[in-house]
Amino acid sequence: IWGPPGTGKTKTISVLLWLMREMKRGTLVCAPTNLAIKQVASRFLKLIQENSVDARCLGDVLMIGNKQRMCVDGDLKEIYLHDRVRKLLGCFAPLTGWKHHLSSLSDFFENGYSQYLQHLQDNQEGDTPSFFSYSRKRFAIIYMDLRRCFKELLLHVPKSSILEVNYNNILSLLEMLEEFNRMFEWRYIGDEIKEVFLYSNDEPDHTNSSVITLGKTRIKCLEKLNTLLSCLKLPLISSKRTIRDFCIESASIVFCTVSSSTKVITNKKLELLVVDESAQLKECETLVPLRLWT
């Protein structure tokens, strides 16, 4: 693409990249300098935010570069490899990650009242909160951790790794949990909260409509939780290097300098190479990213 400065060469490239993403074609984007690759990545992100239906799903977009030299800030942190690995480290942890959050909430919805009784038995000499107070506090803790974890996953993991059906189930679950949390704040339910956790679809309608609504929402949430526990197949790892490799291999739009392009050799999705500011490169330097297809 030839033209004087300011005539739209980088903007044209960003539109091309947006189209490649929509067509699900893996693309490697290179430039001679960190500043140049940050500029084209920033243009591309702005285009996504303006034109994509789901602008908060960026797991398939990745920018690679030296942490000290790139000085990444603002929206670019959402696609920068170093920041992505740091955020996914907690979500993928075997003992405290996404599966732990799903299991904890599923167990709470299934056995909330028996957990309360066990809590009273273990703390006979301490405070004895009501089941309403105990359950609301317990749910708030588990729910906030789960929501934080899955919002990070939806942003930083590609849909292709989550799978479309799981992606939709996660969105549906978060909506139902938000509704359950809102209704859980109703103080006038009080002692009847026990009946919410013991409610089943086979029981006759309760006199309190709030108990029925909360009970049915709990059952629907429990079904979604168990579905995700059996169907969602995301990594459970605590190694930064392994998470880094996962991010590189699963990305379909990768930004990096030509000298850093050797780091994406494990990505088998890449089909197209785009080099911005290529006139500033020696011809032999372009062989570094081109070697990915040899």
VOTORLUM-892119 format. One record per residue (C-alpha): residue in one letter; x, y, z; chain. Coordinates in steps of 0.25 Angstrom, whole numbers, always signed. Layout:
# VOTORLUM-892119
r resn=a, u=X, v=Y, w=Z, chain=A
...
# end
This chain:
# VOTORLUM-892119
r resn=i, u=+0, v=+0, w=+0, chain=A
r resn=w, u=+7, v=+13, w=-5, chain=A
r resn=g, u=+4, v=+27, w=-1, chain=A
r resn=p, u=+9, v=+39, w=+6, chain=A
r resn=p, u=+8, v=+41, w=+21, chain=A
r resn=g, u=-6, v=+43, w=+26, chain=A
r resn=t, u=-14, v=+37, w=+14, chain=A
r resn=g, u=-20, v=+25, w=+22, chain=A
r resn=k, u=-10, v=+14, w=+20, chain=A
r resn=t, u=-11, v=+9, w=+34, chain=A
r resn=k, u=-26, v=+11, w=+34, chain=A
r resn=t, u=-27, v=+2, w=+22, chain=A
r resn=i, u=-19, v=-9, w=+29, chain=A
r resn=s, u=-28, v=-8, w=+41, chain=A
r resn=v, u=-40, v=-10, w=+32, chain=A
r resn=l, u=-33, v=-22, w=+25, chain=A
r resn=l, u=-30, v=-28, w=+39, chain=A
r resn=w, u=-45, v=-26, w=+44, chain=A
r resn=l, u=-50, v=-33, w=+31, chain=A
r resn=m, u=-40, v=-44, w=+33, chain=A
r resn=r, u=-45, v=-46, w=+47, chain=A
r resn=e, u=-59, v=-46, w=+43, chain=A
r resn=m, u=-55, v=-57, w=+33, chain=A
r resn=k, u=-48, v=-65, w=+44, chain=A
r resn=r, u=-35, v=-64, w=+36, chain=A
r resn=g, u=-22, v=-65, w=+44, chain=A
r resn=t, u=-14, v=-52, w=+42, chain=A
r resn=l, u=+0, v=-48, w=+47, chain=A
r resn=v, u=+3, v=-33, w=+47, chain=A
r resn=c, u=+17, v=-28, w=+48, chain=A
r resn=a, u=+24, v=-15, w=+48, chain=A
r resn=p, u=+38, v=-10, w=+49, chain=A
r resn=t, u=+37, v=-4, w=+63, chain=A
r resn=n, u=+29, v=-5, w=+76, chain=A
r resn=l, u=+23, v=+9, w=+73, chain=A
r resn=a, u=+18, v=+5, w=+59, chain=A
r resn=i, u=+12, v=-8, w=+64, chain=A
r resn=k, u=+5, v=-1, w=+76, chain=A
r resn=q, u=-1, v=+9, w=+66, chain=A
r resn=v, u=-7, v=-1, w=+57, chain=A
r resn=a, u=-12, v=-10, w=+68, chain=A
r resn=s, u=-19, v=+3, w=+75, chain=A
r resn=r, u=-26, v=+6, w=+61, chain=A
r resn=f, u=-31, v=-8, w=+60, chain=A
r resn=l, u=-36, v=-8, w=+75, chain=A
r resn=k, u=-44, v=+5, w=+72, chain=A
r resn=l, u=-50, v=-1, w=+60, chain=A
r resn=i, u=-54, v=-14, w=+68, chain=A
r resn=q, u=-61, v=-5, w=+78, chain=A
r resn=e, u=-68, v=+3, w=+68, chain=A
r resn=n, u=-73, v=-8, w=+59, chain=A
r resn=s, u=-73, v=-22, w=+66, chain=A
r resn=v, u=-85, v=-27, w=+72, chain=A
r resn=d, u=-77, v=-33, w=+84, chain=A
r resn=a, u=-66, v=-23, w=+86, chain=A
r resn=r, u=-63, v=-29, w=+100, chain=A
r resn=c, u=-58, v=-42, w=+94, chain=A
r resn=l, u=-43, v=-40, w=+90, chain=A
r resn=g, u=-37, v=-54, w=+93, chain=A
r resn=d, u=-34, v=-56, w=+79, chain=A
r resn=v, u=-26, v=-43, w=+78, chain=A
r resn=l, u=-12, v=-43, w=+84, chain=A
r resn=m, u=+0, v=-33, w=+84, chain=A
r resn=i, u=+14, v=-38, w=+87, chain=A
r resn=g, u=+26, v=-30, w=+91, chain=A
r resn=n, u=+36, v=-27, w=+102, chain=A
r resn=k, u=+30, v=-21, w=+114, chain=A
r resn=q, u=+40, v=-11, w=+117, chain=A
r resn=r, u=+41, v=-5, w=+103, chain=A
r resn=m, u=+27, v=-5, w=+99, chain=A
r resn=c, u=+21, v=+3, w=+111, chain=A
r resn=v, u=+7, v=-2, w=+108, chain=A
r resn=d, u=-5, v=+5, w=+114, chain=A
r resn=g, u=-20, v=+8, w=+112, chain=A
r resn=d, u=-28, v=-1, w=+104, chain=A
r resn=l, u=-16, v=-8, w=+98, chain=A
r resn=k, u=-14, v=-15, w=+112, chain=A
r resn=e, u=-26, v=-24, w=+108, chain=A
r resn=i, u=-18, v=-31, w=+97, chain=A
r resn=y, u=-4, v=-30, w=+102, chain=A
r resn=l, u=+2, v=-44, w=+105, chain=A
r resn=h, u=+8, v=-40, w=+118, chain=A
r resn=d, u=-5, v=-34, w=+124, chain=A
r resn=r, u=-13, v=-46, w=+119, chain=A
r resn=v, u=-5, v=-56, w=+125, chain=A
r resn=r, u=-5, v=-49, w=+138, chain=A
r resn=k, u=-20, v=-48, w=+138, chain=A
r resn=l, u=-23, v=-63, w=+133, chain=A
r resn=l, u=-13, v=-68, w=+144, chain=A
r resn=g, u=-24, v=-67, w=+155, chain=A
r resn=c, u=-35, v=-72, w=+145, chain=A
r resn=f, u=-27, v=-85, w=+141, chain=A
r resn=a, u=-22, v=-88, w=+155, chain=A
r resn=p, u=-26, v=-103, w=+158, chain=A
r resn=l, u=-30, v=-101, w=+172, chain=A
r resn=t, u=-36, v=-86, w=+172, chain=A
r resn=g, u=-39, v=-84, w=+157, chain=A
r resn=w, u=-52, v=-85, w=+148, chain=A
r resn=k, u=-55, v=-100, w=+152, chain=A
r resn=h, u=-54, v=-97, w=+167, chain=A
r resn=h, u=-64, v=-85, w=+166, chain=A
r resn=l, u=-74, v=-93, w=+158, chain=A
r resn=s, u=-73, v=-105, w=+168, chain=A
r resn=s, u=-74, v=-96, w=+180, chain=A
r resn=l, u=-87, v=-89, w=+175, chain=A
r resn=s, u=-93, v=-102, w=+170, chain=A
r resn=d, u=-90, v=-108, w=+184, chain=A
r resn=f, u=-96, v=-96, w=+191, chain=A
r resn=f, u=-109, v=-97, w=+183, chain=A
r resn=e, u=-110, v=-112, w=+185, chain=A
r resn=n, u=-106, v=-112, w=+199, chain=A
r resn=g, u=-107, v=-98, w=+205, chain=A
r resn=y, u=-116, v=-102, w=+217, chain=A
r resn=s, u=-107, v=-114, w=+221, chain=A
r resn=q, u=-95, v=-105, w=+220, chain=A
r resn=y, u=-102, v=-95, w=+229, chain=A
r resn=l, u=-105, v=-106, w=+239, chain=A
r resn=q, u=-90, v=-111, w=+239, chain=A
r resn=h, u=-86, v=-97, w=+241, chain=A
r resn=l, u=-94, v=-96, w=+253, chain=A
r resn=q, u=-89, v=-109, w=+258, chain=A
r resn=d, u=-74, v=-105, w=+256, chain=A
r resn=n, u=-76, v=-91, w=+263, chain=A
r resn=q, u=-85, v=-95, w=+275, chain=A
r resn=e, u=-77, v=-85, w=+284, chain=A
r resn=g, u=-77, v=-74, w=+274, chain=A
r resn=d, u=-88, v=-65, w=+267, chain=A
r resn=t, u=-100, v=-72, w=+262, chain=A
r resn=p, u=-105, v=-65, w=+250, chain=A
r resn=s, u=-119, v=-67, w=+244, chain=A
r resn=f, u=-119, v=-76, w=+231, chain=A
r resn=f, u=-124, v=-63, w=+223, chain=A
r resn=s, u=-111, v=-55, w=+228, chain=A
r resn=y, u=-102, v=-67, w=+226, chain=A
r resn=s, u=-107, v=-71, w=+212, chain=A
r resn=r, u=-107, v=-57, w=+207, chain=A
r resn=k, u=-93, v=-54, w=+211, chain=A
r resn=r, u=-88, v=-67, w=+206, chain=A
r resn=f, u=-95, v=-65, w=+193, chain=A
r resn=a, u=-89, v=-51, w=+191, chain=A
r resn=i, u=-75, v=-56, w=+193, chain=A
r resn=i, u=-76, v=-68, w=+183, chain=A
r resn=y, u=-84, v=-60, w=+173, chain=A
r resn=m, u=-74, v=-48, w=+173, chain=A
r resn=d, u=-62, v=-57, w=+171, chain=A
r resn=l, u=-69, v=-65, w=+160, chain=A
r resn=r, u=-74, v=-53, w=+152, chain=A
r resn=r, u=-60, v=-47, w=+153, chain=A
r resn=c, u=-53, v=-59, w=+148, chain=A
r resn=f, u=-63, v=-62, w=+136, chain=A
r resn=k, u=-63, v=-48, w=+132, chain=A
r resn=e, u=-48, v=-49, w=+130, chain=A
r resn=l, u=-50, v=-62, w=+123, chain=A
r resn=l, u=-60, v=-56, w=+113, chain=A
r resn=l, u=-50, v=-45, w=+110, chain=A
r resn=h, u=-37, v=-52, w=+109, chain=A
r resn=v, u=-40, v=-66, w=+104, chain=A
r resn=p, u=-45, v=-68, w=+89, chain=A
r resn=k, u=-59, v=-73, w=+87, chain=A
r resn=s, u=-53, v=-84, w=+79, chain=A
r resn=s, u=-46, v=-89, w=+92, chain=A
r resn=i, u=-59, v=-87, w=+100, chain=A
r resn=l, u=-68, v=-92, w=+89, chain=A
r resn=e, u=-81, v=-84, w=+85, chain=A
r resn=v, u=-91, v=-93, w=+93, chain=A
r resn=n, u=-82, v=-91, w=+106, chain=A
r resn=y, u=-80, v=-76, w=+103, chain=A
r resn=n, u=-95, v=-74, w=+102, chain=A
r resn=n, u=-98, v=-83, w=+115, chain=A
r resn=i, u=-88, v=-74, w=+123, chain=A
r resn=l, u=-95, v=-61, w=+118, chain=A
r resn=s, u=-108, v=-67, w=+122, chain=A
r resn=l, u=-103, v=-72, w=+136, chain=A
r resn=l, u=-97, v=-58, w=+139, chain=A
r resn=e, u=-111, v=-52, w=+136, chain=A
r resn=m, u=-118, v=-62, w=+144, chain=A
r resn=l, u=-109, v=-60, w=+156, chain=A
r resn=e, u=-110, v=-45, w=+155, chain=A
r resn=e, u=-125, v=-46, w=+156, chain=A
r resn=f, u=-124, v=-56, w=+167, chain=A
r resn=n, u=-114, v=-47, w=+175, chain=A
r resn=r, u=-124, v=-35, w=+173, chain=A
r resn=m, u=-136, v=-43, w=+178, chain=A
r resn=f, u=-127, v=-48, w=+190, chain=A
r resn=e, u=-126, v=-34, w=+195, chain=A
r resn=w, u=-141, v=-34, w=+198, chain=A
r resn=r, u=-141, v=-33, w=+213, chain=A
r resn=y, u=-155, v=-37, w=+215, chain=A
r resn=i, u=-152, v=-52, w=+210, chain=A
r resn=g, u=-145, v=-54, w=+224, chain=A
r resn=d, u=-147, v=-68, w=+230, chain=A
r resn=e, u=-154, v=-73, w=+217, chain=A
r resn=i, u=-140, v=-73, w=+210, chain=A
r resn=k, u=-139, v=-88, w=+215, chain=A
r resn=e, u=-151, v=-92, w=+207, chain=A
r resn=v, u=-144, v=-85, w=+195, chain=A
r resn=f, u=-132, v=-95, w=+196, chain=A
r resn=l, u=-141, v=-107, w=+199, chain=A
r resn=y, u=-150, v=-103, w=+187, chain=A
r resn=s, u=-152, v=-113, w=+176, chain=A
r resn=n, u=-160, v=-113, w=+163, chain=A
r resn=d, u=-169, v=-124, w=+168, chain=A
r resn=e, u=-174, v=-117, w=+180, chain=A
r resn=p, u=-188, v=-110, w=+180, chain=A
r resn=d, u=-187, v=-95, w=+178, chain=A
r resn=h, u=-183, v=-87, w=+191, chain=A
r resn=t, u=-192, v=-77, w=+197, chain=A
r resn=n, u=-180, v=-67, w=+196, chain=A
r resn=s, u=-178, v=-63, w=+181, chain=A
r resn=s, u=-164, v=-58, w=+184, chain=A
r resn=v, u=-160, v=-72, w=+190, chain=A
r resn=i, u=-165, v=-78, w=+177, chain=A
r resn=t, u=-158, v=-69, w=+168, chain=A
r resn=l, u=-145, v=-70, w=+176, chain=A
r resn=g, u=-146, v=-85, w=+177, chain=A
r resn=k, u=-148, v=-87, w=+162, chain=A
r resn=t, u=-137, v=-77, w=+159, chain=A
r resn=r, u=-128, v=-85, w=+168, chain=A
r resn=i, u=-131, v=-98, w=+161, chain=A
r resn=k, u=-129, v=-92, w=+147, chain=A
r resn=c, u=-115, v=-87, w=+152, chain=A
r resn=l, u=-112, v=-100, w=+157, chain=A
r resn=e, u=-115, v=-107, w=+144, chain=A
r resn=k, u=-106, v=-97, w=+136, chain=A
r resn=l, u=-95, v=-99, w=+146, chain=A
r resn=n, u=-95, v=-114, w=+145, chain=A
r resn=t, u=-95, v=-113, w=+130, chain=A
r resn=l, u=-83, v=-104, w=+130, chain=A
r resn=l, u=-76, v=-113, w=+139, chain=A
r resn=s, u=-78, v=-125, w=+130, chain=A
r resn=c, u=-76, v=-118, w=+117, chain=A
r resn=l, u=-66, v=-106, w=+119, chain=A
r resn=k, u=-52, v=-111, w=+115, chain=A
r resn=l, u=-42, v=-99, w=+119, chain=A
r resn=p, u=-28, v=-101, w=+124, chain=A
r resn=l, u=-26, v=-104, w=+139, chain=A
r resn=i, u=-11, v=-99, w=+140, chain=A
r resn=s, u=-3, v=-90, w=+149, chain=A
r resn=s, u=+10, v=-89, w=+140, chain=A
r resn=k, u=+11, v=-75, w=+134, chain=A
r resn=r, u=+19, v=-81, w=+122, chain=A
r resn=t, u=+8, v=-91, w=+119, chain=A
r resn=i, u=-3, v=-80, w=+120, chain=A
r resn=r, u=+6, v=-72, w=+111, chain=A
r resn=d, u=+7, v=-83, w=+100, chain=A
r resn=f, u=-8, v=-85, w=+101, chain=A
r resn=c, u=-10, v=-70, w=+98, chain=A
r resn=i, u=-1, v=-70, w=+86, chain=A
r resn=e, u=-6, v=-83, w=+80, chain=A
r resn=s, u=-21, v=-79, w=+82, chain=A
r resn=a, u=-20, v=-65, w=+76, chain=A
r resn=s, u=-24, v=-62, w=+62, chain=A
r resn=i, u=-20, v=-48, w=+60, chain=A
r resn=v, u=-5, v=-46, w=+66, chain=A
r resn=f, u=+2, v=-33, w=+66, chain=A
r resn=c, u=+17, v=-32, w=+68, chain=A
r resn=t, u=+30, v=-26, w=+62, chain=A
r resn=v, u=+37, v=-34, w=+51, chain=A
r resn=s, u=+48, v=-38, w=+61, chain=A
r resn=s, u=+38, v=-44, w=+71, chain=A
r resn=s, u=+30, v=-52, w=+61, chain=A
r resn=t, u=+38, v=-64, w=+64, chain=A
r resn=k, u=+31, v=-65, w=+77, chain=A
r resn=v, u=+18, v=-69, w=+70, chain=A
r resn=i, u=+24, v=-81, w=+62, chain=A
r resn=t, u=+14, v=-90, w=+70, chain=A
r resn=n, u=+2, v=-84, w=+65, chain=A
r resn=k, u=-4, v=-92, w=+54, chain=A
r resn=k, u=-16, v=-83, w=+51, chain=A
r resn=l, u=-8, v=-72, w=+44, chain=A
r resn=e, u=-10, v=-71, w=+29, chain=A
r resn=l, u=-7, v=-57, w=+25, chain=A
r resn=l, u=+4, v=-48, w=+28, chain=A
r resn=v, u=+3, v=-32, w=+28, chain=A
r resn=v, u=+15, v=-23, w=+30, chain=A
r resn=d, u=+12, v=-9, w=+33, chain=A
r resn=e, u=+23, v=+2, w=+30, chain=A
r resn=s, u=+30, v=-9, w=+22, chain=A
r resn=a, u=+38, v=+1, w=+14, chain=A
r resn=q, u=+46, v=+4, w=+27, chain=A
r resn=l, u=+51, v=-11, w=+27, chain=A
r resn=k, u=+62, v=-17, w=+20, chain=A
r resn=e, u=+57, v=-28, w=+11, chain=A
r resn=c, u=+64, v=-39, w=+18, chain=A
r resn=e, u=+57, v=-35, w=+31, chain=A
r resn=t, u=+44, v=-39, w=+25, chain=A
r resn=l, u=+49, v=-53, w=+24, chain=A
r resn=v, u=+48, v=-55, w=+39, chain=A
r resn=p, u=+32, v=-55, w=+39, chain=A
r resn=l, u=+32, v=-61, w=+26, chain=A
r resn=r, u=+39, v=-73, w=+31, chain=A
r resn=l, u=+26, v=-77, w=+39, chain=A
r resn=w, u=+21, v=-83, w=+26, chain=A
r resn=t, u=+33, v=-90, w=+21, chain=A
# end
